[in-house]
Amino acid sequence: MPFVRIDALGADGERLDALGRAVHDALVETIGFPPDDRFQVLTSHDGTSGTLRYDDYLGVHRDDGIVYVAITMRSGRTPDQKRALYRRIAELAEEYAGTEPRNVFIIVTENESIDWSFGHGEAQYALAPGPAVPPVTGG
């Protein structure tokens, strides 16, 4: 149940769809998410009413092909799984959408089961609280 937000500059619907598929396929392949577990917000910025800012931090030269990928998921993945995920997203973004790997900026934010509600105002992944334990009385 990752929640994915992808922001790209000047992307049409076809490119946004390709980027969404790239991230989803990478999550399925490297982390093991089910194929039907897709929750994404895909946004294109026109450079006027909305835009993206970037510099050459860490010596990575970015340009207007920049794509920001923000993934929120429950904690528990190893550093190796995350490295594989980043690598595969960059590979598939290039293959599916023609985005150069240097322009793929990824951030993963982790949280706990209680931090998710998939509808009906319920925390489906959180354990339901049990019956209250009566206080101990007497001596």
Contact map, one row per residue, 1 for C-alpha under 8 A:
1110000000000000000000000000000010001110000000000000000000000000000000001100000000000000000000000000000000000000000000000000000000000000000
1111000000000000000000000000000000001110000000000000000000000000000000111100000000000000000000000000000000000000000000000000000000000000000
1111100000000000000000000000000000000111000000000000000000000000000000111000000000000000000000000000000000000000000000000000000000000000000
0111110000000000000000000000000000000011100000000000000000000000000011110000000000000000000000000000000000000000000000000000000000000000000
0011111000000000000000000000000000000001111000000000000000000000000111100000000000000000000000000000000000000000000000000000000000000000000
0001111100000001001100000000000000000001111000000000000000000000001111000000000000000000000000000000000000000000000000000000000000000000000
0000111110000000000000000000000000000000011110000000000000000000001110000000000000000000000000000000000000000000000000000000000000000000000
0000011111100001000000000000000000000000001110000001000000000000111100000000000000000000000000000000000000000000000000000000000000000000000
0000001111100000000000000000000000000000000111100011000000000001111000000000000000000000000000000000000000000000000000000000000000000000000
0000000111110000000000000000000000000000000111100000000000000000000000000000000000000000000000000000000000000000000000000000000000000000000
0000000111111111000000000000000000000000000110000000000000000000000000000000000000000000000000000000000000000000000000000000000000000000000
0000000001111111000000000000000000000000000100000000000000000000000000000000000000000000000000000000000000000000000000000000000000000000000
0000000000111111100000000000000000000000000000000000000000000000000000000000000000000000000000000000000000000000000000000000000000000000000
0000000000111111110000000000000000000000000000000000000000000000000000000000000000000000000000000000000000000000000000000000000000000000000
0000000000111111111000000000000000000000000000000000000000000000000000000000000000000000000000001000000000000000000000000000000000000000000
0000010100111111111100000000000000000000011100000000000000000000000000000000000000000000000000000000000000000000000000000000000000000000000
0000000000001111111110000000000000000000010000000000000000000000000000000000000000000000000000000000000000000000000000000000000000000000000
0000000000000111111111000000000000000000000000000000000000000000000000000000000000000000000010011000000000000000000000000000000000000000000
0000010000000011111111100000000000000000000000000000000000000000000000000000000000000000000010011000000000000000000000000000000000000000000
0000010000000001111111110000000000000001010000000000000000000000000000000000000000000000000000000000000000000000000000000000000000000000000
0000000000000000111111111000000000000000000000000000000000000000000000000000000000000000000000010000000000000000000000000000000000000000000
0000000000000000011111111100000000000000000000000000000000000000000000000000000000000000100110010000000000000000000000000000000000000000000
0000000000000000001111111110000000000000000000000000000000000000000000000000000000000000100110000000000000000000000000000000000000000000000
0000000000000000000111111111000000100100000000000000000000000000000000000000000000000000000000000000000000000000000000000000000000000000000
0000000000000000000011111111100000100000000000000000000000000000000000000000000000000000000000000000000000000000000000000000000000000000000
0000000000000000000001111111111000000000000000000000000000000000000000000000000000001001100100000000000000000000000000000000000000000000000
0000000000000000000000111111111110000000000000000000000000000000000000000000000000001000000000000000000000000000000000000000000000000000000
0000000000000000000000011111111111100000000000000000000000000000000000000000000000000000000000000000000000000000000000000000000000000000000
0000000000000000000000001111111110000000000000000000000000000000000000000000000000000000000000000000000000000000000000000000000000000000000
0000000000000000000000000111111100000000000000000000000000000000000000000000000010011001000000000000000000000000000000000000000000000000000
0000000000000000000000000111111110000000000000000000000000000000000000000000100010001000000000000000000000000000000000000000000000000000000
0000000000000000000000000011111111000000000000000000000000000000000000000000000000000000000000000000000000000000000000000000000000000000000
1000000000000000000000000011101111101000000000000000000000000000000000000000000000000000000000000000000000000000000000000000000000000000000
0000000000000000000000000001000111111000000000000000000000000000000000000000000000000000000000000000000000000000000000000000000000000000000
0000000000000000000000011001000011111100000000000000000000000000000000000000000000000000000000000000000000000000000000000000000000000000000
0000000000000000000000000000000001111100000000000000000000000000000000000000000000000000000000000000000000000000000000000000000000000000000
1100000000000000000000000000000011111110000000000000000000000000000000000000000000000000000000000000000000000000000000000000000000000000000
1110000000000000000000010000000000111111000000000000000000000000000000000000000000000000000000000000000000000000000000000000000000000000000
1111000000000000000000000000000000001111100000000000000000000000000000000000000000000000000000000000000000000000000000000000000000000000000
0011110000000000000100000000000000000111110000000000000000000000000000000000000000000000000000000000000000000000000000000000000000000000000
0001110000000000000000000000000000000011111000000000000000000000000000000000000000000000000000000000000000000000000000000000000000000000000
0000111000000001100100000000000000000001111100000000000000000000000000000000000000000000000000000000000000000000000000000000000000000000000
0000111100000001000000000000000000000000111110000000000000000000000000000000000000000000000000000000000000000000000000000000000000000000000
0000001111110001000000000000000000000000011111000000000000000000000000000000000000000000000000000000000000000000000000000000000000000000000
0000001111100000000000000000000000000000001111111111000000000000000000000000000000000000000000000000000000000000000000000000000000000000000
0000000011000000000000000000000000000000000111111110000000000000000000000000000000000000000000000000000000000000000000000000000000000000000
0000000011000000000000000000000000000000000011111111000000000000000000000000000000000000000000000000000000000000000000000000000000000000000
0000000000000000000000000000000000000000000011111110000000000000000000000000000000000000000000000000000000000000000000000000000000000000000
0000000000000000000000000000000000000000000011111110000000000000000000000000000000000000000000000000000000000000000000000000000000000000000
0000000000000000000000000000000000000000000011111111000000000000000000000000000000000000000000000000000000000000000000000000000000000000000
0000000010000000000000000000000000000000000011111111100000000000000000000000000000000000000000000000000000000000000000000000000000000000000
0000000110000000000000000000000000000000000010100111110000000000010000000000000000000000000000000000000000000000000000000000000000000000000
0000000000000000000000000000000000000000000000000011111000000000000000000000000000000000000000000000000000000000000000000000000000000000000
0000000000000000000000000000000000000000000000000001111100000110000000000000000000000000000000000000000000000000000000000000000000000000000
0000000000000000000000000000000000000000000000000000111110001100000000000000000000000000000000000000000000000000000000000000000000000000000
0000000000000000000000000000000000000000000000000000011111111100000000000000000000000000000000000000000000000000000000000000000000000000000
0000000000000000000000000000000000000000000000000000001111111000000000000000000000000000000000000000000000000000000000000000000000000000000
0000000000000000000000000000000000000000000000000000000111110000000000000000000000000000000000000000000000000000000000000000000000000000000
0000000000000000000000000000000000000000000000000000000111111000000000000000000000000000000000000000000000000000000000000000000000000000000
0000000000000000000000000000000000000000000000000000000111111100000000000000000000000000000000000000010000000000000000000000000000000000000
0000000000000000000000000000000000000000000000000000001110111110000000000000000000000000000000000000011000000000000000000000000000000000000
0000000000000000000000000000000000000000000000000000011100011111110000000000000000000000000000000000011000000000000000000000000000000000000
0000000000000000000000000000000000000000000000000000010000001111110000000000000000000000000000000000001000000000000000000000000000000000000
0000000010000000000000000000000000000000000000000000000000000111110000000000000000000000000000000000000000000000000000000000000000000000000
0000000110000000000000000000000000000000000000000000000000000111111000000000000000000000000000000011001000000000000000000000000000000000000
0000000110000000000000000000000000000000000000000001000000000111111100000000000000000000000000000010001110000000000000000000000000000000000
0000011110000000000000000000000000000000000000000000000000000000111110000000000000000000000000000000001110000000000000000000000000000000000
0000111100000000000000000000000000000000000000000000000000000000011111000000000000000000000000000000000111000000000000000000000000000000000
0001111000000000000000000000000000000000000000000000000000000000001111100000000000000000000000000000000111100000000000000000000000000000000
0001110000000000000000000000000000000000000000000000000000000000000111110000000000000000000000000000000001111000000000000000000000000000000
0111100000000000000000000000000000000000000000000000000000000000000011111000000000000000000000000000000001111000000000000000000000000000000
0111000000000000000000000000000000000000000000000000000000000000000001111100000000000000000000000000000000011110000000000000000000000000000
1110000000000000000000000000000000000000000000000000000000000000000000111110000000000000000000000000000000011110000000000000000000000000000
1100000000000000000000000000000000000000000000000000000000000000000000011111000000000000000000000000000000000111100000000000000000000000000
0000000000000000000000000000000000000000000000000000000000000000000000001111100000000000000000000000000000000111000000000000000000000000000
0000000000000000000000000000000000000000000000000000000000000000000000000111110000000000000000000000000000000000000000000000000000000000000
0000000000000000000000000000001000000000000000000000000000000000000000000011111011000000000000000000000000000000000000000000000000000000000
0000000000000000000000000000000000000000000000000000000000000000000000000001111111000000000000000000000000000000000000000000000000000000000
0000000000000000000000000000000000000000000000000000000000000000000000000000111111100000000000000000000000000000000000000000000000000000000
0000000000000000000000000000000000000000000000000000000000000000000000000000011111110000000000000000000000000000000000000000000000000000000
0000000000000000000000000000011000000000000000000000000000000000000000000000111111111000000000000000000000000000000000000000000000000000000
0000000000000000000000000000000000000000000000000000000000000000000000000000111111111100000000000000000000000000000000000000000000000000000
0000000000000000000000000000000000000000000000000000000000000000000000000000001111111110000000000000000000000000000000000000000000000000000
0000000000000000000000000000010000000000000000000000000000000000000000000000000111111111000000000000000000000000000000000000000000000000000
0000000000000000000000000110011000000000000000000000000000000000000000000000000011111111100000000000000000000000000000000000000000000000000
0000000000000000000000000000000000000000000000000000000000000000000000000000000001111111110000000000000001000000000000000000000000000000000
0000000000000000000000000000000000000000000000000000000000000000000000000000000000111111111000000000000000000000000000000000000000000000000
0000000000000000000000000100010000000000000000000000000000000000000000000000000000011111111100000000000000000000000000000000000000000000000
0000000000000000000001100100000000000000000000000000000000000000000000000000000000001111111110000000000000000000000000000000000000000000000
0000000000000000000000000000000000000000000000000000000000000000000000000000000000000111111111000011100100000000000000000000000000000000000
0000000000000000000000000000000000000000000000000000000000000000000000000000000000000011111111100000100000000000000000000000000000000000000
0000000000000000000001100100000000000000000000000000000000000000000000000000000000000001111111111000000000000000000000000000000000000000000
0000000000000000011001100000000000000000000000000000000000000000000000000000000000000000111111111111100100000000000000000000000000000000000
0000000000000000000000000000000000000000000000000000000000000000000000000000000000000000011111111111100000000000000000000000000000000000000
0000000000000000000000000000000000000000000000000000000000000000000000000000000000000000001111111110000000000000000000000000000000000000000
0000000000000000011011000000000000000000000000000000000000000000000000000000000000000000000111111100000000000000000000000000000000000000000
0000000000000010011000000000000000000000000000000000000000000000000000000000000000000000000111111110000000000000000000000000000000000000000
0000000000000000000000000000000000000000000000000000000000000000000000000000000000000000000011111111000000000000000000000000000000000000000
0000000000000000000000000000000000000000000000000000000000000000110000000000000000000000010011101111101100000000000000000000000000000000000
0000000000000000000000000000000000000000000000000000000000000000100000000000000000000000010011000111111100000000000000000000000000000000000
0000000000000000000000000000000000000000000000000000000000000000000000000000000000000000011011000011111100000000000000000000000000000000000
0000000000000000000000000000000000000000000000000000000000011100000000000000000000000000000000000001111110000000000000000000000000000000000
0000000000000000000000000000000000000000000000000000000000001110111000000000000000000000000000000011111110000000000000000000000000000000000
0000000000000000000000000000000000000000000000000000000000000000011110000000000000000000010010000011111111000000000000000000000000000000000
0000000000000000000000000000000000000000000000000000000000000000011110000000000000000000000000000000011111100000000000000000000000000000000
0000000000000000000000000000000000000000000000000000000000000000000111100000000000000100000000000000000111110000000000000000000000000000000
0000000000000000000000000000000000000000000000000000000000000000000011100000000000000000000000000000000011111000000000000000000000000000000
0000000000000000000000000000000000000000000000000000000000000000000001111000000000000000000000000000000001111100000000000000000000000000000
0000000000000000000000000000000000000000000000000000000000000000000001111000000000000000000000000000000000111110000000000000000000000000000
0000000000000000000000000000000000000000000000000000000000000000000000011110000000000000000000000000000000011111000000000000000000000000000
0000000000000000000000000000000000000000000000000000000000000000000000011110000000000000000000000000000000001111101000000000000000000000000
0000000000000000000000000000000000000000000000000000000000000000000000000110000000000000000000000000000000000111111100000000000000000000000
0000000000000000000000000000000000000000000000000000000000000000000000000100000000000000000000000000000000000011111100000010110000000000000
0000000000000000000000000000000000000000000000000000000000000000000000000000000000000000000000000000000000000001111110000010110000000000000
0000000000000000000000000000000000000000000000000000000000000000000000000000000000000000000000000000000000000011111110000010000000000000000
0000000000000000000000000000000000000000000000000000000000000000000000000000000000000000000000000000000000000001111111000011100000000000000
0000000000000000000000000000000000000000000000000000000000000000000000000000000000000000000000000000000000000000011111111111100000000000000
0000000000000000000000000000000000000000000000000000000000000000000000000000000000000000000000000000000000000000000111111111000000000000000
0000000000000000000000000000000000000000000000000000000000000000000000000000000000000000000000000000000000000000000011111100000000000000000
0000000000000000000000000000000000000000000000000000000000000000000000000000000000000000000000000000000000000000000011111100000000000000000
0000000000000000000000000000000000000000000000000000000000000000000000000000000000000000000000000000000000000000000011111110000000000000000
0000000000000000000000000000000000000000000000000000000000000000000000000000000000000000000000000000000000000000000011111111000000000000000
0000000000000000000000000000000000000000000000000000000000000000000000000000000000000000000000000000000000000000111111001111110000000000000
0000000000000000000000000000000000000000000000000000000000000000000000000000000000000000000000000000000000000000000111000111111000000000000
0000000000000000000000000000000000000000000000000000000000000000000000000000000000000000000000000000000000000000110110000011111000000000000
0000000000000000000000000000000000000000000000000000000000000000000000000000000000000000000000000000000000000000110000000011111100000000000
0000000000000000000000000000000000000000000000000000000000000000000000000000000000000000000000000000000000000000000000000001111110000000000
0000000000000000000000000000000000000000000000000000000000000000000000000000000000000000000000000000000000000000000000000000011111000000000
0000000000000000000000000000000000000000000000000000000000000000000000000000000000000000000000000000000000000000000000000000001111100000000
0000000000000000000000000000000000000000000000000000000000000000000000000000000000000000000000000000000000000000000000000000000111110000000
0000000000000000000000000000000000000000000000000000000000000000000000000000000000000000000000000000000000000000000000000000000011111000000
0000000000000000000000000000000000000000000000000000000000000000000000000000000000000000000000000000000000000000000000000000000001111100000
0000000000000000000000000000000000000000000000000000000000000000000000000000000000000000000000000000000000000000000000000000000000111110000
0000000000000000000000000000000000000000000000000000000000000000000000000000000000000000000000000000000000000000000000000000000000011111000
0000000000000000000000000000000000000000000000000000000000000000000000000000000000000000000000000000000000000000000000000000000000001111100
0000000000000000000000000000000000000000000000000000000000000000000000000000000000000000000000000000000000000000000000000000000000000111110
0000000000000000000000000000000000000000000000000000000000000000000000000000000000000000000000000000000000000000000000000000000000000011111
0000000000000000000000000000000000000000000000000000000000000000000000000000000000000000000000000000000000000000000000000000000000000001111
0000000000000000000000000000000000000000000000000000000000000000000000000000000000000000000000000000000000000000000000000000000000000000111
